[in-house]
Amino acid sequence: MKKLFDSLIFKLVLAVIGGLVIGFYSPKSFMNVIVTLKYILGQVILFSVPLIIIGFIAPSIAKLKNNASKLLGYAITFAYISSIGAATFSAIFGYMLIPKLSVQATAGALRELPELIFKLDIPQIMPVMSALFLSIILGLATAWTKADLFEKLLDQFQDIVLSLVKKIVIPLLPIFIATTFATLAYEGSITNQLPVFIKVIIIVLVGHFIWLALLYAISGIISGKNPMEVLKHYGPAYLTAVGSMSSAATLPVSIDCVKKSKVLRKDISDFAIPLFSNIHLCGSVLTEVFFVMVVSQILYGKLPDVSSMILFIVLLGIFAIGAPGVPGGTVMASLGLITSVLGFNETGTALILTIFALQDSFGTACNITGDGALTLMLTGVANKKNIKEESEEKSI
């Protein structure tokens, strides 16, 4: 029983339930405290994300030596193909199902959240994409120049980041998730808006699970390993993503989950998981494609033409690689595409932002869980190319 209470999954579920209860029944005065706590915890967690990215990606690329550039190319290719594949899958079923749906675009007004008691800003040392690019070039340059001393420094920095994750970030996540659900319940997002697009959201969720099943099946074929040995450890990461709605905030838990898998190589997962958490957004693009088609049908009386959707999907896959791993990051990064390629007006973009926010947590969870499949694919490629594994072990 003690093991159950100490498990991260139990703490996350408890955080969700506790947050909903607090949000539904708390007075405005108490919600002032909750909103302020949520903001501060979010600042602490997001501050650590660039450090985690640098601490894992840079030393891992450096250890790959001459194969670093090649494996990086495979990783980006896998992420892009998965994203545009998910988007194409979504579009095909959108053309088949959306004309048969009857969706009313009305939603209740949201309750205004109380103001912060005080605002404590903790700016990141650099933006996430800057950290990602810095990690890649540092790792590659270290591998190319065979800078052994700097490689050891990067390795020690990884130890520091592991300690940060274990002692600060992961313990704070359940509290952050509780405050997130408390604010959603208080403002009425869950009770007022969710029923409006419940049919569409259910279809999208089914699409997420189908795409994940396909990804893991392919990863098993490429690697020759049982993909369930990866997927079965992803429960805490999935729940964290649902609760935090952020790939960035879920990153520490994802790293912890993949370390438990017996079929993933540590040197590959240390490099791949932080990378994929920022460039692989299959669940988000699958959702966005289906939702833009739904909104087009509602507001303009027709689905986008096929040629426009093809162009939108190809470009969306590129935009997704650069989208920030924060709530709504994918749709925010692609608003220009929605207006220029699909011709949406302000009403259309506003509606997209609203309904995307309703399921953003599940899209993020799909992204995060899919990262495990891509990491298994990359492990298979590394093994087939006889890239030797680092023997050194670290654990959270």
C-alpha positions in Angstrom: 0.0 0.0 0.0 2.9 2.4 0.8 4.3 1.7 -2.6 1.0 2.8 -4.2 0.8 6.0 -2.2 4.4 6.9 -3.1 3.9 6.2 -6.9 3.8 9.2 -9.2 0.6 8.0 -10.9 -1.3 8.0 -7.6 0.0 11.5 -6.8 -1.0 12.8 -10.2 -4.5 11.3 -10.1 -5.0 12.7 -6.6 -3.8 16.1 -7.8 -6.4 16.1 -10.6 -9.2 15.1 -8.2 -8.1 17.6 -5.6 -7.7 20.3 -8.1 -11.3 19.8 -9.4 -12.8 19.9 -5.9 -10.9 23.0 -5.0 -11.9 24.7 -8.3 -15.6 23.9 -7.9 -16.0 24.8 -4.3 -13.4 27.4 -3.4 -14.3 31.1 -2.9 -12.7 33.8 -4.9 -10.4 34.8 -2.0 -8.9 31.3 -1.8 -8.6 31.1 -5.6 -6.4 34.2 -5.5 -3.9 32.0 -3.6 -4.3 29.1 -6.1 -3.8 31.2 -9.2 -0.7 32.8 -7.7 0.7 29.4 -6.7 0.0 28.0 -10.2 1.9 31.0 -11.7 4.9 30.6 -9.5 5.2 26.8 -9.9 4.8 27.2 -13.6 7.7 29.7 -13.6 9.9 27.3 -11.6 9.2 24.3 -13.8 9.6 26.2 -17.1 12.8 27.8 -15.9 14.3 24.3 -15.6 13.4 23.2 -19.1 16.3 24.8 -21.0 18.7 23.3 -18.4 17.2 19.9 -18.8 17.5 20.1 -22.6 21.1 21.2 -22.5 21.9 18.7 -19.7 20.6 15.7 -21.6 21.0 16.5 -25.4 24.5 18.0 -25.5 26.4 15.3 -23.6 24.4 12.5 -25.3 25.2 13.8 -28.8 28.9 14.3 -27.8 29.0 10.6 -26.7 27.7 9.5 -30.1 31.0 10.6 -31.6 31.1 10.5 -35.4 27.6 9.0 -35.7 26.0 12.1 -34.0 25.1 14.0 -37.2 23.6 10.8 -38.8 21.4 9.9 -35.8 20.3 13.6 -35.5 19.1 13.5 -39.1 17.2 10.2 -38.5 15.5 11.8 -35.4 14.3 14.9 -37.2 13.1 12.8 -40.2 11.2 10.4 -37.9 9.6 13.4 -36.1 8.5 15.1 -39.3 7.2 11.9 -40.9 5.2 11.1 -37.8 3.7 14.6 -37.6 2.6 14.8 -41.3 1.5 11.2 -41.2 -0.8 11.9 -38.2 -2.1 15.1 -39.9 -2.8 13.2 -43.2 -4.6 10.4 -41.2 -6.7 13.1 -39.5 -7.5 14.8 -42.8 -8.7 11.6 -44.5 -11.0 10.8 -41.7 -12.1 14.4 -41.4 -13.4 14.3 -45.0 -15.2 11.1 -44.2 -16.7 11.9 -40.8 -17.2 15.7 -40.5 -20.1 16.0 -43.0 -22.0 13.5 -41.0 -21.6 15.4 -37.7 -24.0 18.0 -36.3 -21.9 20.3 -34.1 -23.3 23.5 -32.5 -20.7 26.2 -32.0 -22.1 27.7 -28.8 -20.3 27.8 -25.5 -21.1 29.3 -22.1 -19.2 32.3 -20.9 -16.2 31.6 -18.7 -15.9 32.8 -15.2 -13.1 35.3 -14.8 -10.1 34.1 -12.8 -9.0 36.2 -9.8 -5.9 38.3 -10.1 -2.6 37.2 -8.8 -1.7 38.3 -5.3 1.7 39.0 -6.5 3.7 38.2 -9.7 7.0 36.4 -9.3 8.7 36.2 -12.7 11.6 33.7 -13.1 12.7 34.2 -16.7 14.4 31.2 -18.4 18.1 31.6 -19.1 17.3 31.3 -22.8 14.2 30.3 -24.9 13.6 26.6 -25.4 14.5 26.6 -29.1 17.7 28.5 -28.3 18.6 25.8 -25.7 17.7 23.1 -28.2 19.9 24.6 -30.9 22.8 25.3 -28.5 22.6 21.7 -27.2 22.9 20.3 -30.8 25.8 22.5 -31.9 27.7 22.0 -28.6 27.2 18.2 -28.8 28.2 18.0 -32.4 31.2 20.3 -32.0 32.4 18.3 -29.0 32.1 15.1 -30.9 33.8 16.5 -34.0 36.8 18.0 -32.1 37.0 15.0 -29.7 37.2 17.5 -26.8 37.4 15.0 -23.9 37.6 17.6 -21.2 34.5 19.4 -22.3 32.7 16.1 -22.7 33.4 15.3 -19.1 32.1 18.8 -18.1 28.9 18.2 -20.0 28.6 14.8 -18.3 28.9 16.4 -14.9 26.4 19.0 -15.9 24.0 16.2 -16.7 24.5 14.9 -13.1 23.5 18.3 -11.8 20.4 18.5 -13.9 19.4 14.9 -12.9 19.6 16.1 -9.3 17.5 19.2 -10.1 14.8 17.0 -11.7 14.7 14.5 -8.9 14.6 16.9 -6.0 12.8 19.9 -7.3 10.9 19.5 -10.6 9.1 16.1 -10.1 8.0 16.8 -6.5 6.4 20.1 -7.7 4.5 18.6 -10.7 1.5 17.2 -8.7 1.0 20.5 -7.0 1.2 22.4 -10.3 -1.3 20.0 -11.9 -3.7 20.4 -9.0 -3.6 24.2 -9.4 -4.1 23.9 -13.2 -7.3 21.8 -12.8 -8.5 24.0 -10.0 -8.4 27.1 -12.3 -10.1 25.1 -15.1 -12.9 24.1 -12.8 -13.3 27.5 -11.3 -13.5 29.4 -14.6 -16.0 26.8 -16.0 -13.9 25.5 -19.0 -14.8 21.9 -18.0 -18.5 22.4 -17.4 -19.4 25.1 -19.9 -17.3 24.5 -23.0 -16.5 20.8 -23.1 -20.0 19.6 -24.0 -20.1 21.8 -27.1 -17.5 19.8 -29.0 -17.7 16.5 -27.1 -18.3 14.4 -30.2 -15.3 16.0 -32.0 -13.0 15.6 -29.0 -13.9 11.9 -28.6 -13.2 11.3 -32.3 -9.8 13.0 -31.9 -9.0 11.0 -28.8 -9.7 7.8 -30.7 -7.4 9.1 -33.5 -4.6 9.6 -31.0 -4.8 6.0 -29.8 -4.9 4.6 -33.3 -1.9 6.7 -34.3 0.1 5.7 -31.2 -0.7 2.0 -31.9 0.6 2.4 -35.4 3.7 4.2 -34.2 4.6 1.6 -31.7 3.9 -1.2 -34.1 6.3 0.4 -36.6 8.9 0.9 -33.9 8.7 -2.8 -33.0 9.3 -3.7 -36.6 12.3 -1.3 -37.0 13.9 -2.2 -33.7 13.0 -5.9 -33.5 12.0 -5.3 -29.9 8.7 -5.6 -28.1 7.3 -2.0 -28.1 5.2 -2.8 -25.0 8.4 -2.8 -23.0 8.4 1.0 -23.7 4.7 1.8 -23.7 4.0 0.1 -20.4 6.2 2.6 -18.5 4.5 5.7 -20.0 1.5 6.0 -17.6 3.0 8.7 -15.3 4.2 10.7 -18.3 0.8 10.5 -20.0 -1.0 11.6 -16.8 1.5 14.4 -16.3 0.9 15.7 -19.8 -2.8 15.6 -19.3 -2.5 17.5 -16.2 0.1 20.1 -17.2 -0.9 20.5 -20.9 2.8 21.1 -21.6 5.5 18.9 -23.2 8.1 21.0 -21.5 6.7 20.5 -18.1 6.3 16.7 -18.7 9.9 16.3 -19.9 11.4 15.3 -16.5 8.8 12.6 -16.0 9.3 11.3 -19.6 13.0 10.9 -18.9 12.3 9.0 -15.7 9.8 6.7 -17.5 12.1 5.6 -20.4 14.9 4.8 -17.9 12.7 1.9 -16.7 12.5 0.3 -20.2 14.8 -2.7 -20.9 14.7 -2.3 -24.6 15.8 1.4 -24.9 19.5 2.3 -24.9 20.3 4.9 -22.3 22.6 6.9 -24.6 19.9 7.1 -27.2 17.0 7.9 -24.9 19.0 10.6 -23.1 19.5 12.3 -26.5 16.2 11.5 -28.1 13.5 12.1 -25.4 14.4 15.8 -24.8 14.8 16.4 -28.5 11.5 14.7 -29.5 9.6 16.5 -26.7 10.3 19.7 -28.6 10.0 18.6 -32.3 7.6 15.7 -32.3 4.0 16.9 -32.0 1.9 14.2 -33.7 -1.0 14.4 -31.3 -1.2 18.2 -31.6 -1.1 18.3 -35.4 -3.6 15.4 -35.7 -6.0 17.4 -33.5 -5.4 20.8 -35.2 -6.1 19.4 -38.7 -9.4 17.8 -37.6 -10.5 20.9 -35.8 -9.7 23.3 -38.6 -11.9 21.1 -40.8 -14.7 21.2 -38.3 -14.5 24.9 -37.9 -14.5 25.4 -41.6 -17.6 23.3 -41.9 -19.3 25.3 -39.1 -18.4 28.8 -40.1 -18.0 28.6 -43.9 -20.4 25.7 -44.7 -17.7 23.6 -46.4 -14.5 21.7 -45.8 -11.2 23.1 -47.1 -10.3 21.9 -50.6 -7.9 19.0 -50.8 -5.0 21.0 -52.4 -5.2 23.6 -49.6 -5.2 20.8 -46.9 -2.1 19.1 -48.5 -0.2 22.4 -48.5 -1.4 23.1 -44.9 -0.2 19.7 -43.7 3.2 19.9 -45.3 3.9 23.3 -43.8 2.3 22.4 -40.5 4.8 19.5 -40.0 7.6 22.1 -40.4 6.0 24.6 -38.0 5.4 21.8 -35.5 9.1 21.2 -35.2 9.7 24.8 -34.1 6.6 25.1 -31.9 7.2 25.8 -28.2 6.3 23.0 -25.8 3.8 25.0 -23.9 0.0 24.8 -23.8 -1.4 25.7 -27.2 2.1 26.0 -28.7 1.4 24.2 -31.9 -1.8 26.1 -32.9 -0.2 29.4 -31.8 2.8 28.8 -34.1 0.6 27.9 -37.0 -2.0 30.7 -36.8 -0.3 32.3 -39.9 -0.9 29.1 -41.9 -4.6 28.9 -40.7 -5.3 32.5 -42.0 -3.1 32.5 -45.1 -3.5 28.9 -46.5 -7.0 28.1 -45.3 -8.3 31.7 -45.4 -9.8 31.8 -41.8 -10.9 35.1 -40.5 -10.7 36.3 -36.8 -13.8 34.4 -35.8 -12.4 31.2 -37.2 -9.0 31.6 -35.5 -10.7 32.4 -32.2 -12.9 29.3 -32.4 -9.9 27.2 -33.2 -8.0 28.5 -30.2 -11.0 27.8 -28.0 -11.7 24.2 -29.0 -8.0 23.3 -29.3 -7.6 24.4 -25.7 -10.3 22.0 -24.6 -8.3 19.0 -25.5 -4.8 20.4 -25.5 -3.8 18.2 -22.6 -4.7 15.0 -24.5 -2.8 16.1 -27.6 0.2 16.8 -25.4 -0.1 13.3 -23.9 -0.2 11.8 -27.4 2.9 13.7 -28.3 4.8 12.6 -25.2 3.8 9.0 -25.5 4.7 8.9 -29.2 8.2 10.0 -28.3 8.9 6.6 -26.8 8.0 4.9 -30.1 10.4 7.2 -32.0 13.1 6.6 -29.5 12.7 2.9 -30.0 13.0 3.4 -33.8 16.2 5.4 -33.2 17.5 2.7 -31.0 16.9 0.1 -33.7 18.7 2.3 -36.3 21.7 2.7 -33.9 21.9 -1.1 -33.3 21.7 -1.9 -37.0 24.5 0.5 -37.7 26.6 -1.0 -35.0 26.8 2.2 -32.9 28.2 1.1 -29.6 26.4 1.9 -26.4 27.9 4.0 -23.6 28.5 1.7 -20.7 28.3 4.4 -18.0 25.0 4.3 -16.1 23.2 7.1 -14.2 19.8 7.0 -12.7 17.3 9.4 -11.4 
